[in-house]
Amino acid sequence: MSPPREVLAYAPASVGNVAVGFDLLGHALDGAGDRVLARRTQSGEVRVVRTSGTPMDLPSDHLRNTAARAVHALLQARGASFGVELELEKGIPLGSGMGGSAASAVAALVAANGLFADPLALEALYPYALEGEYAASGGRHGDNVAPSLLGGLVLATHAGCLQLAVPEGMSCLLVHPDLVVETRLARARLSAPYPLSEFVVQSEALALFLCGLHRGDIALIRAGLRDVLVEPRRAELIPGFNQVKQSMLDHGAVGASISGAGPSVFAWFESATQAAAAMADAVAAFAAAGLAARGLVSPVAAAGARIEQCTA
């Protein structure tokens, strides 16, 4: 059977860093994501021919566009005899801290991979997704692309990624204000020197968090789900952040922090019911700071990328 001529794929939004794992941890989110249609061409090039769902003009060439750069890397590595046209449908706001650039790269990769007669396994697409992330942030960090690709909570390194188990029912509340924080600007906030003592505290938190996941121990997860390195240096970019975070903790959150580079704020709860109950107060805390916001509740173990349609 001949491979399809067109493939439509979906990739979900994600929470990067998960407070305690800067550039290492991320998890997928239900309820928001990007779709990409990949079409086989004879040109040998990778081109973005249409983008919808965003008021901003995005780069279309294969060096600066996250989706095109990822697909170009895949085609080069596999010695493809065809080119690809991409149509992007953005369902994630730009600069939202929800892994929008990662989702575009992942959806494009999954779609383009489906054009091959012998497509790669999803986990094998990870190195090419990192290339796409480089176009957006200037770094090859996988905390957004890995969960968008594989789903759930993922430990992402340069060498590969590993899905981590989470307690059953663990849910995420993410609240996104009407504000844009550019990833490169947010990363620039992290250039100041860090005392060694802060690294010790953060390492302790990461160890407690990972141990808690392994044991299914909520108390250990709660003790570790915190950020002393990045959050204090980015919080002032998000009006009302401290109040939003506190409102989530007041509703019994296991932990709360900035999602990725921000401005979205996330919290983990032991159930979806708890997460939903906290939403109104978190949205109201942003409103008190002058920002309209909307909330989203998702399982932490949300599904990853998928192919939605193939056309011969």
ChimeraX attribute file (.defattr): number of C-alpha atoms within 10 A of each C-alpha:
attribute: neighborCount
match mode: 1-to-1
recipient: residues
	/A:1	5
	/A:2	8
	/A:3	16
	/A:4	16
	/A:5	17
	/A:6	21
	/A:7	25
	/A:8	24
	/A:9	25
	/A:10	27
	/A:11	36
	/A:12	35
	/A:13	33
	/A:14	37
	/A:15	30
	/A:16	31
	/A:17	24
	/A:18	27
	/A:19	29
	/A:20	26
	/A:21	23
	/A:22	19
	/A:23	20
	/A:24	20
	/A:25	28
	/A:26	32
	/A:27	32
	/A:28	36
	/A:29	32
	/A:30	20
	/A:31	13
	/A:32	20
	/A:33	27
	/A:34	26
	/A:35	28
	/A:36	31
	/A:37	26
	/A:38	31
	/A:39	22
	/A:40	22
	/A:41	16
	/A:42	9
	/A:43	12
	/A:44	15
	/A:45	16
	/A:46	26
	/A:47	24
	/A:48	21
	/A:49	12
	/A:50	14
	/A:51	18
	/A:52	13
	/A:53	12
	/A:54	14
	/A:55	9
	/A:56	9
	/A:57	8
	/A:58	13
	/A:59	14
	/A:60	19
	/A:61	17
	/A:62	20
	/A:63	17
	/A:64	15
	/A:65	22
	/A:66	31
	/A:67	35
	/A:68	29
	/A:69	28
	/A:70	32
	/A:71	33
	/A:72	27
	/A:73	21
	/A:74	20
	/A:75	23
	/A:76	10
	/A:77	10
	/A:78	11
	/A:79	9
	/A:80	13
	/A:81	12
	/A:82	16
	/A:83	19
	/A:84	29
	/A:85	22
	/A:86	26
	/A:87	20
	/A:88	23
	/A:89	19
	/A:90	20
	/A:91	21
	/A:92	24
	/A:93	22
	/A:94	19
	/A:95	20
	/A:96	23
	/A:97	28
	/A:98	31
	/A:99	32
	/A:100	28
	/A:101	27
	/A:102	34
	/A:103	38
	/A:104	34
	/A:105	34
	/A:106	41
	/A:107	35
	/A:108	35
	/A:109	32
	/A:110	29
	/A:111	31
	/A:112	30
	/A:113	23
	/A:114	23
	/A:115	23
	/A:116	18
	/A:117	11
	/A:118	9
	/A:119	14
	/A:120	13
	/A:121	10
	/A:122	17
	/A:123	13
	/A:124	11
	/A:125	21
	/A:126	24
	/A:127	20
	/A:128	24
	/A:129	34
	/A:130	26
	/A:131	26
	/A:132	35
	/A:133	29
	/A:134	22
	/A:135	23
	/A:136	20
	/A:137	16
	/A:138	12
	/A:139	14
	/A:140	20
	/A:141	22
	/A:142	31
	/A:143	31
	/A:144	34
	/A:145	40
	/A:146	39
	/A:147	37
	/A:148	37
	/A:149	31
	/A:150	25
	/A:151	26
	/A:152	23
	/A:153	27
	/A:154	27
	/A:155	21
	/A:156	23
	/A:157	16
	/A:158	12
	/A:159	8
	/A:160	13
	/A:161	21
	/A:162	15
	/A:163	18
	/A:164	15
	/A:165	16
	/A:166	22
	/A:167	17
	/A:168	12
	/A:169	14
	/A:170	19
	/A:171	27
	/A:172	32
	/A:173	28
	/A:174	27
	/A:175	23
	/A:176	26
	/A:177	23
	/A:178	14
	/A:179	19
	/A:180	17
	/A:181	18
	/A:182	17
	/A:183	19
	/A:184	14
	/A:185	13
	/A:186	18
	/A:187	14
	/A:188	11
	/A:189	13
	/A:190	15
	/A:191	8
	/A:192	8
	/A:193	6
	/A:194	10
	/A:195	9
	/A:196	8
	/A:197	9
	/A:198	13
	/A:199	13
	/A:200	11
	/A:201	16
	/A:202	22
	/A:203	15
	/A:204	14
	/A:205	24
	/A:206	22
	/A:207	17
	/A:208	21
	/A:209	24
	/A:210	22
	/A:211	15
	/A:212	21
	/A:213	17
	/A:214	15
	/A:215	14
	/A:216	15
	/A:217	16
	/A:218	18
	/A:219	12
	/A:220	20
	/A:221	26
	/A:222	19
	/A:223	17
	/A:224	25
	/A:225	24
	/A:226	22
	/A:227	23
	/A:228	14
	/A:229	18
	/A:230	21
	/A:231	21
	/A:232	12
	/A:233	16
	/A:234	21
	/A:235	18
	/A:236	11
	/A:237	17
	/A:238	21
	/A:239	19
	/A:240	19
	/A:241	24
	/A:242	15
	/A:243	17
	/A:244	27
	/A:245	20
	/A:246	18
	/A:247	21
	/A:248	29
	/A:249	18
	/A:250	11
	/A:251	17
	/A:252	16
	/A:253	24
	/A:254	23
	/A:255	23
	/A:256	26
	/A:257	28
	/A:258	28
	/A:259	26
	/A:260	29
	/A:261	27
	/A:262	30
	/A:263	27
	/A:264	27
	/A:265	28
	/A:266	31
	/A:267	26
	/A:268	29
	/A:269	29
	/A:270	18
	/A:271	16
	/A:272	19
	/A:273	12
	/A:274	20
	/A:275	26
	/A:276	18
	/A:277	13
	/A:278	23
	/A:279	22
	/A:280	15
	/A:281	17
	/A:282	30
	/A:283	20
	/A:284	18
	/A:285	24
	/A:286	24
	/A:287	16
	/A:288	14
	/A:289	14
	/A:290	13
	/A:291	18
	/A:292	15
	/A:293	18
	/A:294	17
	/A:295	19
	/A:296	17
	/A:297	24
	/A:298	21
	/A:299	24
	/A:300	28
	/A:301	25
	/A:302	22
	/A:303	19
	/A:304	27
	/A:305	27
	/A:306	21
	/A:307	18
	/A:308	13
	/A:309	14
	/A:310	17
	/A:311	11
	/A:312	10
